[in-house]
Amino acid sequence: MTWLESIGATFSDTSVITSFGNPSAEKKAYAEQAIVCPLTQYGLIRFSGEESQPFLQGQLSSDIRALQPETAQYSSYSTPKGRIQASFLIVRQGEDYLLQIDRAIQPAIQKRLSMFILRSKTKASDASNEWVSLGVAGKTAKTIITQAFGTVPEAMQVISQGQTQLIGLSNERYQILTNHDLAPDLWQKLIACGAIPAGEPLWRLGEIQAGSPWITAATQDEFVPQMVNLDLIGGVSFTKGCYPGQEIVARTQYLGKLKRRMYRMFVDSIDAAAGQDVYSPEMNGQPSGKIVQAAPAPQGGMELLLVAQIASLEHGLHLANLNGPLLHNLPLPYAMN
């Protein structure tokens, strides 16, 4: 029995923690207090070696040269046609780079990136089992982190304490990377400071409310980076050199051809899921867009991140078909342009 099983975690068939036995109480805690989630839905790819930085600079959409040990960065990996295959949250550990990715697509992406290493002095390895990742989110998350660590990072700032890294995310959410020996005691410390154990759906809800896109198997090869707002959260550099899909990304940016953007929405339904199409009356029966992520909302229904035709917003969007539930626009924490 793992320590997570010993504290009441319930797992899905894909080893993602769904809850700690009381989803309703977990939703209430997220809305009114703060939750702590084991982030088993993510995997980690480690790049080590003296040429890791130039290799990743030539493969990913962000400016890896700008990533410092005390910062975090969003990024993506695309096909030559500019379509995203994976999205990442990246941090450094010394000269190594850790790429957080949806766990289900990690093996294929790691294998594909490794194919292009060739003579570069870098190595890709699976670091998922080297570290335990915990997330803290909710109204009192900042207070809990301050009590537990004696400090609190700003958004996209990384604070290292021994073998633990504390990562600040937007909307006062915090991610902790620590080793397996320290994780059980740290978990108990966060609980003692007031965090309520919760499953993956509530962390996903926090990602949706922050407008942070995570590409999964259901949405691979669907979007260029700007469609999912990666350019608005520091995940795209328009001044770096070449990388797969860079020509398409640059053309989209400078020729003003972006017709789709990612929006946060609410739907009074429990049937929404990543990869599902949404429809608008003016599209003549063709889908206007696609859901990136969906999660149950504390008040019922679901919150979504979806990519849709910008022109469709004024006509209304519907889930699954034109007669499906109407989607309601919700604010994102960053400016749209």
N, C-alpha and C positions, 0 to 999 in steps of 0.2 A: 504493500500500500504506500503510495506517495504521500508526502505531507499535505498536498492539496486534497487528496481523497480523505485524509484523516480529519480535515476541518470542514467537510461536508460539501465539497464541490461536486456538481453533477455535470457529466461530460456528454457531448454529442458523439455520434459515430466517427466524427473527424477529429476527436480529442480536443474540441473547443469547449470551454466551460460555459454552460448555458445558464446556470443559476446556482445559488446556495440553498435551494429548497423552498424559497418564498419569493417568487418573482414580483408579486404585488408590493411586498414590503421593500424590496430592492428599488422598485420604481419610485416609491414614496421617499425613500432615503436620498435618491438622486435628485429629486425635485426640491427637497427641503433641507438636506444635510450634505453628506458627501459619501461616496462609495469608493471602495478599493477593489480592483479587478485584476486577476491574473491574466495576462495578455497572451494566452496560448494560441490565439488565432494568427499570430505573427511568427515568422521565422527570421533568422539572421544569416546573412552571407558576409563572411569576413574576407577582406582583401588585404593581404600582407605581402611585403616586399618593397624594395626601394623605388620601384616604378609603378606603384599602385595609383598614385595621384595622376600621372599623365595618362595611364590606361583608362581610368574612370572618366577623366576629363574628355577623352575621345569617344566615350560610349553613352554618357548620360546627358540629360538636358540642362542640368544646373552647372554653375561654375564651381567645380570641386576645388579649384585653387583658392577660393575664398573661404573654404570651410576650415575653421580653426578648432583646436581641442576644446575650447569653451563655447562652441556654437553647434547648433543642429541645422539641418537643411533638408527640404523636400526636393525630390528629383523624380525622374522617370526614364524608362528605357523604351525606345520605339523601334519599329521596323523602318527600313529605308523610305517607306511611303508616309512616315510620320505618325503611324498609329501606335498608341501606347500598348506595350506588352506587360509592363509592370510599373508600379509607383513605389517610392521608397521614402523612408525617413532615415537620414544618414547622420551618424556621429563618428567621431574619431576616438581611438584608444591608442595613444602614442602615435606611431606612424601607420597603424592599421586603420582601416575603414570598415565600419559595420553598417550594412544596408538592411534595414528592416523592411520586410515584404510579406504579403499575404502568404501564409504557410503552404497552402495548397498548390500555388504556382511556383514556389521556390525551386524545387528540383529542376524543372525545365528551364527556368530563367538562369539559374546558376550554371547549368550545363551549356546553355547558349552563350553566355558571357565568357565562359572558360574556353570556348572554341576560338575566340578572337584574341586570346592572350598571346599565342604564338611565341615570339622571342622576348616578350616583355618580362621584366623581372618582378612578377607579381604572381600570387596564387590565390585562387578562390576556394574557400572551404565553408562547410556548414557549421555555423557557430550557435545554432538554435539551442542545443543542449548544454552549452557552456554557461549560459546566463538565464536567470529568471527575470521576467519583465512584469512589472506591476504598474497599474494605472490608477491615479487618484483624481476624481472629478466631482463637481458639485459645489454648492454655495459655500461650504466651509472648507473646501479643499486647500486653499491657501493657508488657512490657520493650522490645519492638520500637518501640512508639510513643514511649516515653520516650527511647530512643536516637535516634530519627529527629527528634524535635521538641523535646527538652529539657523536655518537660512532658507531662502526660497528663490528659484530662478525666474527671470523674466521669460517671456515667450521666445523660444528658439535659443535659449541660453542653456549651457550645460555646466553643472557644478559637480566636481568629482570629490568624493570623500572615501579615501582608501580604495576598496574594491567595489564601490558603488558609484554609479553615475545618476545624477538627478537632472532630468530634462524638462524644461518648461515648454508647454504648448499653449496655443491660443485658448481664449475663454477660461483662463485660470485652471487648466488641466495639467497634470504632471505625470511623467513616466519615469519609472525607476528601473535601472538595470543593475542587478546585483548577482553575486555568485550563489550557488545552491546552498552552501553552508550557512550563509548569512540570511537567506530568504525567510525561513520560519520565524526567527526572532524579529526581523523587520516587519513581517506581516502582523505579528502580535502587537508590535509597537504602534503601527498605524491604527489597528483596531482600538487600542487603549486611548489613542488620541481622538477617537470619535468616528473613524471611517467604518462603513457598513459593507460587509462582503457582498459582491454582486457579480453577475455573469457578463459574458461578452456582449449581449444585446445592448446593455446600457452604455458600455464604452463606445460601441458603434453609434449609438444615439449622440453621444458627445462629439464624435468625429463629424457627424452630419451637421450638428448645430454650429460647429466651427468651420464648416465648408471645406473640410480636408478630404480629398478624394482618395479612395483606396481601390485600385484596380484588382478585380478577382477574375476567376476563370470565366464568369458570365459576361464580363465586359472587355476582355482582351481584344485588341485589334478593332476597337470601335471609335476611339476618340483621338484627336490630336491634343497635345498638352494644353493649349489655350481653351479648348472646349470644356475641360474640367477645372478651369481657373488656376492651373498650376503657375501661370505667369503672374497671378495676383498674390501668391503666397511664397514667392521666392524660389519656385521650382524650375524656372526656365531662365537661361541667360541668352540675351540676344547679341552679346558682344564677344562670346567665346568662339573658339574654332569649330571645326566640323565634328559632327557626331551623327549617328544614324537618324535620318529624318530631319536633319537640321535645315535642309533647303525648303522643305514643305513648311516647317514651323516658321521660318523667316518670311517666306512668301505670304503666309497667312497673316503675319504681324504687319508687314510693311505695305502690302497691297490692299489691306482692308477687306479681306475676303472671309472673315470669321462670321458665320451665319448662325452658329450655335454657341450657347453658353450653359454653364451649370447653375442650377437654381435649387434653393431649399424650399420644400413644399410639404404640406400636410394633406393627408387623405383619410377620410372616414371609412377605412377598410382595414382588414388585417391580412389581405392577400397580396400586398405589394412585395416585390423581390427584385434584387439586382438582375439586370438583363431584360426586364420586362419593358415592353413598348408603351409609350403614351401617345395619345392622339389629339388632334385639334381639327375643328370643322373645316378650316380653309385648306387642309392638306389633301383633299379629294380621296380620303380613305387610306392614304399612306401614313405611316407613323411620323410624328413630329419629333420624337426623341426617345430616350431610353433611360431607365433608372440605373444609377451608379451604385447607390446603397439605400437600404430601407431598414428602419428599426421601429419597434413598438414605442409609442409615446406614452408618457405617464397618465395622461388624461383619456387614453383610448385612441384608437386609430393608429396611424403610422406617420412618422416623418421620413422624408426622402431627400436625397440628392439626386437630381436628374439633369441630363443634358437634353435641351430642346431647342428648336428653332426660335430665335429671338423674336421673330415676327409672329409667332404663335401665342405669345403671352396675352396679347390683347383680345384674342379670340377664345381663350380658355383651353385648358388641357384636361384630358380624361384618362383614367387608368384603364389599360387593356383594350378598350374600344371606344367609339364615340358615344356609346350609351353607358359607359362605365362611370364610376364615381368621379366627381369634379375634384381637381387638385387646387389647393389654396396656397398662394405664395407666402413665404415666410422670409424674414430678413436674414441676411448673412452678415458676419461681423467685419467684412471688408468691403470696400467700394468696388462696384462693378463699372467697367468702362467698355 
